Amino acid sequence: MCNFNLNKLANYRLPIAFLFIFWPIKMPLFFLLFIFFYSFKNIFFSLLPAYL
């Protein structure tokens, strides 16, 4: 299990480095996307009992 997680982390090392390099440029976009997803999640979980 630990070796699998380390191999997975090694495979995602380049995209994580790419994300951290371009984080100051993309930060407003990620912030707006996070706000949109969080509000959509709240609306979804508030409307879910109505359909159950």
C-alpha positions as CSV (number, residue, x, y, z in Angstrom):
1,M,0.0,0.0,0.0
2,C,2.8,2.4,0.9
3,N,4.7,1.6,-2.2
4,F,1.6,2.1,-4.4
5,N,1.1,5.6,-2.8
6,L,4.7,6.5,-3.3
7,N,4.6,5.4,-7.0
8,K,1.4,7.4,-7.5
9,L,3.0,10.4,-5.9
10,A,6.0,10.0,-8.2
11,N,3.7,9.8,-11.2
12,Y,1.9,13.0,-10.2
13,R,5.1,15.0,-9.2
14,L,5.3,16.8,-12.6
15,P,1.6,18.0,-12.6
16,I,2.0,19.1,-9.0
17,A,5.1,21.1,-9.8
18,F,3.3,22.6,-12.8
19,L,0.4,23.5,-10.6
20,F,2.7,25.2,-8.0
21,I,4.5,27.1,-10.8
22,F,1.3,28.5,-12.3
23,W,-0.5,28.8,-9.0
24,P,-0.2,32.7,-8.7
25,I,-1.7,33.0,-12.3
26,K,-4.5,30.5,-11.8
27,M,-5.4,31.3,-8.2
28,P,-8.4,33.6,-8.9
29,L,-9.8,31.0,-11.3
30,F,-9.4,28.2,-8.8
31,F,-10.9,30.4,-6.1
32,L,-14.0,31.1,-8.2
33,L,-14.3,27.5,-9.2
34,F,-14.0,26.5,-5.5
35,I,-16.8,29.0,-4.5
36,F,-19.0,27.8,-7.4
37,F,-18.5,24.1,-6.4
38,Y,-19.0,24.8,-2.7
39,S,-22.3,26.7,-3.4
40,F,-23.4,24.0,-5.8
41,K,-22.7,21.3,-3.3
42,N,-24.8,23.1,-0.7
43,I,-27.7,23.6,-3.1
44,F,-27.4,19.9,-4.1
45,F,-27.4,18.6,-0.5
46,S,-30.3,20.9,0.4
47,L,-32.4,19.8,-2.6
48,L,-31.5,16.1,-2.3
49,P,-34.0,15.2,0.6
50,A,-36.8,16.7,-1.5
51,Y,-36.2,14.1,-4.2
52,L,-35.8,11.2,-1.8
